[in-house]
Amino acid sequence: MNNFKITILGSGTSLGVPMIGCNCRVCKSDHPKDKRMRAAVLIQTAEKNIVIDTGPDFRMQMLNSGITHLDGVLITHSHKDHIAGLDDVRAFNWINHTPAQVYAEANVIHNIKQEFSYAFSDFKYPGLPEIILHEIGTDLFEVAGIPLIPIRVMHHKLPILGFRVGDFAYLTDTNFIPKEELYKLEGLEVLVIDGLRIQEHISHFNLQQALEAIELLKPKQAFITHISHQMGLHDEVNSTLPLGVELAYDGLVIDL
């Protein structure tokens, strides 16, 4: 059985924290845990590296992680804060002499081909990213020999995917988990789940809704991610959370 190292590459929402032009006390905070790149995760075994989402901060996240090869990229959905950095997989193309293996649903693949049409043209300019797209659904699949379970969740009216590997699950950008998917989330050691802010939001769990989902799913440990500056200061909010629940932060490492 694989042992997994999970790194939170980014724990912020689409605008990141600090947000451009904002003078609130969160955006002005010097605390490193109040600085949040766009949401993404690195899953590692002794030999394999898999990333969930390639947002606008993907380049810096890869530099911060120090990895030199990438075995797979999982895409939850095609909003820009989750795919905008996909072009930067070309660095791994050059270093590893192999195309990037990207796994996504059919509608996401369609959108990626539109957003990065130059990478899929018949006559490509030298140096463009080499990407092989693999269509997935909600059934078990493997990346580099690692079994992954997709989890259907809803981002308002948009169906997207969360993922489970071993006893770890990652659910970003959601405000609803269908009942028929709950069995995929039983017996978790660690759950990372969307929790945008204190106030309710149309397409994300707020803090209270995230806590209710955690209480329902009963993981041994839970971390809240996709956090906006409206959540408040990391340390202040963290001090109010129940035992076994914490705010995620960039660079957080979870060993399983």
GICOR-V838680 format. One record per residue. N is the residue number from 1. RES is the residue in one letter. SS is DSSP state (H for helix, E for strand, - for the rest). PSI is psi in whole degrees, 0 to 359 (NA if undefined). D_CENTER is the distance of its C-alpha to the mean C-alpha in Angstrom with 2 decimals. Layout:
[[N	RES	SS	PSI	D_CENTER] [N	RES	SS	PSI	D_CENTER]]
This chain:
[[1	M	-	137	23.39] [2	N	-	142	20.47] [3	N	-	138	19.50] [4	F	-	141	15.85] [5	K	E	122	14.59] [6	I	E	128	11.08] [7	T	E	127	10.24] [8	I	E	104	8.03] [9	L	E	324	8.13] [10	G	E	140	7.61] [11	S	-	12	8.20] [12	G	E	168	9.92] [13	T	-	190	10.53] [14	S	-	330	11.71] [15	L	-	352	14.80] [16	G	-	170	13.55] [17	V	E	122	15.94] [18	P	-	155	18.76] [19	M	-	142	19.19] [20	I	-	129	21.80] [21	G	-	1	25.25] [22	C	-	137	24.50] [23	N	-	19	26.94] [24	C	-	164	25.68] [25	R	-	336	25.85] [26	V	-	312	22.07] [27	C	-	335	21.77] [28	K	-	358	24.93] [29	S	-	142	23.94] [30	D	-	354	24.43] [31	H	-	128	22.38] [32	P	H	332	19.53] [33	K	H	353	17.32] [34	D	H	7	17.90] [35	K	-	116	16.44] [36	R	E	119	12.80] [37	M	-	170	11.01] [38	R	E	149	8.43] [39	A	-	129	4.92] [40	A	E	160	3.35] [41	V	E	145	4.80] [42	L	E	126	8.27] [43	I	E	125	10.32] [44	Q	E	142	14.01] [45	T	-	190	17.40] [46	A	-	332	20.68] [47	E	-	346	20.57] [48	K	-	147	17.29] [49	N	E	123	14.04] [50	I	E	133	11.04] [51	V	E	140	7.86] [52	I	E	112	4.79] [53	D	-	144	5.23] [54	T	-	76	8.21] [55	G	-	191	8.88] [56	P	-	340	12.31] [57	D	-	12	11.86] [58	F	H	317	10.99] [59	R	H	309	14.62] [60	M	H	325	14.92] [61	Q	H	321	11.84] [62	M	H	320	13.54] [63	L	H	318	16.82] [64	N	H	327	15.85] [65	S	H	332	14.65] [66	G	-	9	17.97] [67	I	-	152	17.10] [68	T	-	1	19.57] [69	H	-	154	18.47] [70	L	-	123	15.51] [71	D	-	341	16.09] [72	G	E	152	13.41] [73	V	E	126	10.45] [74	L	E	133	8.66] [75	I	-	124	8.11] [76	T	-	320	7.31] [77	H	-	175	9.93] [78	S	-	18	12.00] [79	H	-	148	11.96] [80	K	H	326	12.66] [81	D	H	0	10.00] [82	H	H	349	7.58] [83	I	H	352	10.47] [84	A	-	335	13.05] [85	G	-	10	12.89] [86	L	H	330	13.42] [87	D	H	330	17.08] [88	D	H	358	16.56] [89	V	H	344	16.16] [90	R	H	334	19.96] [91	A	H	319	20.32] [92	F	H	327	19.32] [93	N	H	313	21.71] [94	W	H	317	24.48] [95	I	H	318	23.96] [96	N	H	351	23.40] [97	H	-	42	25.65] [98	T	-	149	23.42] [99	P	-	157	21.30] [100	A	E	136	17.50] [101	Q	E	111	16.58] [102	V	E	132	14.01] [103	Y	E	125	13.37] [104	A	E	166	13.07] [105	E	-	164	15.34] [106	A	H	315	18.68] [107	N	H	328	18.19] [108	V	H	318	15.01] [109	I	H	317	17.09] [110	H	H	314	19.87] [111	N	H	322	18.01] [112	I	H	317	16.76] [113	K	H	329	20.41] [114	Q	H	313	21.58] [115	E	H	325	19.35] [116	F	-	47	20.04] [117	S	H	326	23.43] [118	Y	H	334	25.03] [119	A	H	348	22.99] [120	F	H	14	24.44] [121	S	-	160	27.97] [122	D	-	326	31.01] [123	F	-	104	32.21] [124	K	-	138	29.54] [125	Y	-	139	30.17] [126	P	-	137	30.06] [127	G	-	358	26.91] [128	L	-	158	24.45] [129	P	-	142	21.23] [130	E	-	115	21.90] [131	I	E	130	19.31] [132	I	E	121	19.93] [133	L	E	129	18.17] [134	H	E	123	18.07] [135	E	E	130	18.21] [136	I	-	164	16.74] [137	G	-	228	17.39] [138	T	-	11	17.05] [139	D	-	156	19.06] [140	L	-	138	18.40] [141	F	E	173	17.89] [142	E	E	145	17.80] [143	V	E	117	16.23] [144	A	-	39	18.74] [145	G	-	1	20.39] [146	I	E	121	17.46] [147	P	E	136	17.41] [148	L	E	140	14.28] [149	I	E	114	14.63] [150	P	E	145	12.96] [151	I	E	119	13.17] [152	R	E	124	14.41] [153	V	E	167	13.56] [154	M	E	133	14.91] [155	H	E	82	13.70] [156	H	-	248	17.37] [157	K	-	2	19.12] [158	L	E	118	16.33] [159	P	E	128	15.39] [160	I	E	180	11.78] [161	L	E	136	10.22] [162	G	E	176	8.46] [163	F	E	145	9.23] [164	R	E	134	11.74] [165	V	E	123	13.14] [166	G	-	232	16.33] [167	D	-	24	16.34] [168	F	E	137	12.66] [169	A	E	147	10.45] [170	Y	E	116	6.96] [171	L	E	98	7.66] [172	T	-	162	6.10] [173	D	-	59	8.83] [174	T	-	150	11.66] [175	N	-	13	15.22] [176	F	E	131	16.70] [177	I	E	113	16.45] [178	P	-	145	19.45] [179	K	H	324	22.00] [180	E	H	351	22.21] [181	E	H	350	18.64] [182	L	H	329	19.27] [183	Y	H	334	20.98] [184	K	H	348	17.84] [185	L	H	17	16.66] [186	E	-	147	19.99] [187	G	-	30	20.74] [188	L	-	141	17.41] [189	E	-	315	17.70] [190	V	E	133	14.37] [191	L	E	130	12.13] [192	V	E	124	9.11] [193	I	E	147	9.57] [194	D	E	135	9.63] [195	G	-	92	12.79] [196	L	-	313	13.59] [197	R	-	183	17.15] [198	I	-	315	20.50] [199	Q	-	155	21.86] [200	E	-	156	20.99] [201	H	-	153	18.98] [202	I	-	333	19.42] [203	S	-	4	15.90] [204	H	-	149	13.93] [205	F	-	139	15.09] [206	N	-	183	17.10] [207	L	H	312	17.71] [208	Q	H	319	20.55] [209	Q	H	322	18.88] [210	A	H	318	15.94] [211	L	H	323	18.78] [212	E	H	319	20.62] [213	A	H	319	17.85] [214	I	H	318	17.60] [215	E	H	323	21.40] [216	L	H	316	21.47] [217	L	H	334	19.13] [218	K	-	50	20.62] [219	P	-	161	18.25] [220	K	-	327	20.01] [221	Q	E	141	17.42] [222	A	E	145	14.73] [223	F	E	140	12.46] [224	I	E	135	11.59] [225	T	E	186	8.72] [226	H	-	51	8.42] [227	I	E	136	11.99] [228	S	-	169	14.77] [229	H	H	341	18.03] [230	Q	H	350	19.72] [231	M	H	324	18.46] [232	G	-	180	20.96] [233	L	-	138	21.37] [234	H	H	306	19.14] [235	D	H	322	22.21] [236	E	H	314	24.04] [237	V	H	318	21.41] [238	N	H	323	20.55] [239	S	-	345	24.28] [240	T	-	354	24.47] [241	L	-	153	21.92] [242	P	-	161	23.26] [243	L	-	132	23.66] [244	G	-	2	20.61] [245	V	E	134	18.15] [246	E	E	159	16.75] [247	L	E	135	14.59] [248	A	-	165	11.75] [249	Y	-	158	12.43] [250	D	-	130	11.61] [251	G	-	356	13.00] [252	L	-	131	13.06] [253	V	E	131	13.97] [254	I	E	121	14.32] [255	D	E	131	16.94] [256	L	-	NA	17.62]]
